[in-house]
Amino acid sequence: MRVAAEIEDLRAVVAAAPAAAARGAGTHWEVGGCPARGTEVRAPRGVVSYDPADLTVTVAAGTSVEELAAVLGEAGQECALDPRSPAATVGGLLATGLSGLRRLRYGPLRDRVLEVRFVTADGRLVKGGGPTVKNVSGYDLPRLLVGSLGTLGVLVQVILRCQPAPITAEWSMTADDPLPARGRAYRPSCVAWDGRTTHVLLEGDPRDVEAERRAIGSEVVPGPPPWPDGPHRGRISVRPAAIPRVGRALAELTGVTFLAEVGVGTVHVVAHAEEGLAAARRAATAEGGWLLREAGAPGLDGFGCVLPNLAVMRRLRDAFDPTGKLARGRLPFDGPAVTDPEVETAMLSTSSRGPA
């Protein structure tokens, strides 16, 4: 009842506000562009309902991932959200669409979402999706909202898919190159590479994990590799096969550290100076990829490229938020758009799958 009442209050606030931007814990507030200060609104928090037998949980969007994990952990279950910081909220994580380190095994973040409830710019409460795993009716609004950066609606409540927590989760490391190491593993949850060491996360039955680790030839370590940390942060997306070349280029840059997700094509980059992040963006562009600015580097725009789906994004924004009230400044709606009909058709055909 408390969550429902807070949602009603939020509807009134959003409807009356000249501008509104959903904010969670602020761990990814700078992703893309920053909305104007003073426009922040916050979703309610708390686990609304959870039945372990259904492998689904209903949670308010303002709930921290750490709080959700504690509830699921009591039943021996988890939801593979894996944010950079456990303080991140469920709604903020879904809005930014940044999948965690276990994407190699469990797929992108959008695959965790079964149902969304969100408040539109004019204060309506809209539901998309359904509580069952096999729900296929209607438009796929849950995946559309994931990665929309709050420009289509303010997430207030979601139903997430859960799974049994693995019996064993073990990190190991090897000096071998990352691609051969991944090839020797059956289904690693993560293969991460920092330019010197390959880190592998294996999950499952203890005997299977041990057999895989022996096949890889890696040594057990206490935990995962540290996330790169520094004042200027970005996330590179390239073809998975380009990871070694991008990694070698980044390793030559002064004041730049990285952690690459092998098999996924994501590289987490940190620089001590803004120019270092700009150089990392050039390294990504040289391999046909791009870099999303996550924090710092105020002189860099958020995306560094003309988004190929910008025309589609504008049409969606105009349909959901005709006045442009929500998350102003987050996405470059006022920039140039690709208008090639073939590109637009391709983006429309994949929009139900949500952003990568």
N, C-alpha and C positions, 0 to 999 in steps of 0.2 A: 504494500500500500504506500509506503514511503517513497519508493522509486517512482510509482505512478504519479504521485502528487508532485514530485520534483519535475517530472517530465511535463506535466501541465503548466507548471510555473515557467519552465524553459520555453515552452511554446509561446507564451504571452510575451516573454522578453524578446525573443527573436522576431516575432511579428511586429513589435513596436520599434525595434532598433533600426536606425538608418544603415548600420553595417554591423555584421557579426562574424566572429571567427572562433571556431571551436578550439579549445585549448585543454590539453591533458596535463601531464607532469612537466611539459616543456622540454623533454629530452630531445625532441626533433623539431623544435619550434622554428628553426632557421631553414629547414629543408625547402628547396625551391626559393621562394621569396617570403619575406615576413609581412604579414598583414599589419595594419596600423594598430598602434597601442591604444588601449581603451575600448577595443571592440570585442575583447575576449568573452566567451560564454563557456560554461563548464557543464558537462553531463553529470547525472547522478552516478553514484558508485554503489557497489555491493553485488553479491551473487544472489540473483532473484530466485532461481530454482536449480536443483541438480539431482538427477537420479542416475547413479552410476550404471544401472542396468541398461539405460538407454544410450549411454556413451555420448550424451549431449549435456550442455550446461547453458543456462540462460543467465547472462551477466550484464549489468549496467555498464555503459561505455566508459565511465569515469573510474572504473575499478583498476587498480594496479595489477600488472601481470604477476607480481610477487604474491599478492593476496589471492588471486585466482589459483595460482600453482599450489598454495598451501591447502586450499579447499580440496582440489582434485587429488593432491598427494595423500590425503587421509584415506582415500579409497583405492590407492595404488594406480591412479590414472594421471594423465597429463594432457595438455593441449600444446602442440609444438609451435609456439609463437616465437620464443627465443629472441627477445629484443636485446639491443645493445646494453640497456640498463633495465634491471628488474622493476625499477620505479615507474617505467613507462606504463601508460594506461592502455587498456584494451582498445578503446576508441581511437586514441592517438596513433597507436601502432597500425591499426587497420587503415586509417586515413592516409598515412604516409606510404603504406604498401611495401615496407621494407622487410623482406623475408629474412629469417635468421640463419645461423650457420648450418642448420640441419636440412636445408632445402634440398640438398643432393638426394637424400633418401625420402623425405616426407613431402616434397613438392612445395610450391609457392604458398605464401601466406593466405591467399584467397581461397585455397582448398579447405581451410579450417572453418569457413563461414557458411552456415546454413540459412540463417535468417537475419535480417537487419530491420531495425526500426529507427527512423530518422525524422528530424524536424526540418521542413522545407523553409525557404526564405519567408514565406507568408504565414508561417506558424502552423502549418498542417502536420499531423503525425502520419507518416506513411510506413507501411510494412511491405517488405519484399522477401521472397523465399519462404521457407517453411521449416518446421522442427524435425522433419524426417530426412535421413540421408539420401533417399531416393526421390525427393521432391523435385519435379521437373516442370511444373506448371508456371506459365507466365514469363515475363521478362526476368533475366538474371540480374536483378538489382543488387544482391549482395556483392557479386564480383565487380559490378560497375562502381560501387561505392569504395571498394578497396583500392587505395592509391589515388583517390580523387582529391586528396588534400583539403577536404572540407568545402569544396566549391559547389557541390551538388546538394548537400544537406548536412545537418549536425547529427552525427550518430549518437543515439541515446541508449540503445539496448541491442544486444546481439545474441544469437544462439550459435554456439561453437561446437564443432565436432571434437570429441575426446578420444583417447586411446589408452590402452594399458601401458603403464610406464615399463620400460625395458628392465629385465631382471639384472642385466649387467650393462653398464656404460663405461667404456674404458678409452682413455686417450693414450696414444703412443706416438713416438716420433722416430724419424729416420733421416739420414743425410741424402737419401736417394732423391732423384728428380721426382716431381709430383705425379706426372702422367704415368710412368711405369709403376709407381707405388699404388696408384688408384687401380691400374689394370690388374694387379695381383689380388685385390680385395673383391669379395663377392658383392656385398651391398653396404659399403661404408656410409655412415650418416653424414660425415664431413671429411673432406681432404683439404686442409688449409696449408698454404705455403707462404713463407715470409721472405723468399729469395735465398735462404740458406738452409732451412729445415722444413721438412714435410711433416705436418701434424695430422694424425688420423684418428677419427672417432668411430669406434665400433660399438654396436649395441645389439643385445639379444641374449641368447642362451650362453652361459659362461664357456661351455665347450666350443661352441661355434666361434665365439669371440677369440678364444685362444688359438684356434686353428687358423683363423684369418690373420691374426697378428703374426703368427709364425710364417705364413705365406708371404706376408709383406716384408718380414725381417725387421720389424720395428721394436723399439723398447718402450715399456710402459712408463708413463710420466704421471705426476700427481693430478694434473688437470689440463684444461684447454690452454691454447696459446693466448697471450694477452691481446685484447683489442688495441690496435694502434690508437694512441691518444696524443692530442696536441691542439693548438689553437685553431688550426684550419683543417677542416675535415671534408672528405668527399667520398663518393661511391662510384666506381667505374663499372660500366657494363660493356662487355665485349663478347665475341664468340668464344666459347670455352677453349677451342684449339689455339686461340691467340694469347692465352694466359701466360705461357712461358716467355713470349716475346715482350709483352707488356711488363711483366715482372723484371726482366733484364733491363728494360729502359728505365723503369722506376728506380732500380737499384743504383743506377748511375747518377741520380739526382741528389744533390746535397740537401740535407735536412728533411728528407722524405722517407717515411716508412710505410709499409703496406702489409696487408694480409689478404691473400687471394683464395677464393673458394674454387678449387679445381673441379671441373665437371659442370660448374654452374655458370661461370663467366663473370662473377662479381669480384671486384677488388676493392677492399677498404683502404683508403689512403689518408695519411695525415702529413701535414707539412708544418714546419716551424715558422715559415714565412709565407705570405700570400703568393709570392712569385713561384714558390715550390708547388703549390696546388695548381697554379696556372700551367706550369710545366707538365704536371701529371695529366692535366686535361689534354694537352697537346699529344702526349704519349698515347692516350686512349684514342684520340681522333685519328692518329696515324694508323691505327689498327682497325679503323671503321667503327669504333665504339664512341662512348660519350661519358662525361663525368657529371654527376648530380652533386652540386654543392650542398653539404649537410650542415656545416657550421663554419663561422669565421669568414675570412676572405671577402670582406664587404665590397671590394672592387670587382669581384667576379659576379656575373649574373648567375642565376640558379642552375641553368641548364647548359649554357654554352653552345647551343645549336638551335636551329629552327625545328621545333617539334613536328615530326611528320604527321601526327594525328591532331594538330592544333585546330584544323577546320572542324573536325568531328567533335573535339572538346568544346569548341565554341557553340556548336549546335546543341550539345547536351546542356551546357551551362544556360543557354538561352531558354531551353525547355523547362529546366528545373528552377532557374533563378533569373528571370528576365531582367530584373533591375541590377543584377551584379552585386547584390548585397553581401553574399557570403564569401569570406576569406579573400577579400580584395587584396591584390598584390601577390597572392600565392603562386598563381600560374600566369604566364605571359599572354593573356588573352588579347592584349592590345598590340602584340607583335605581329610580324608577317606570318602567314599560314601557307602551307603547301596546298595547292588547289588542284593538283593532278587528279583527275577522276579515278584513275586506277589505284592510286594511293588511298584516296578517301574510301573507295569501295572496299579495299582490303582491310582498312581500319574498322569500318562498320561491321564487317563480317567477323572480326575478332573482338569487338567491344564487349560481348557477353562474357568473355573470359577475363576481363579486367586488365589493368595495367600489369606489366611484368614486375 
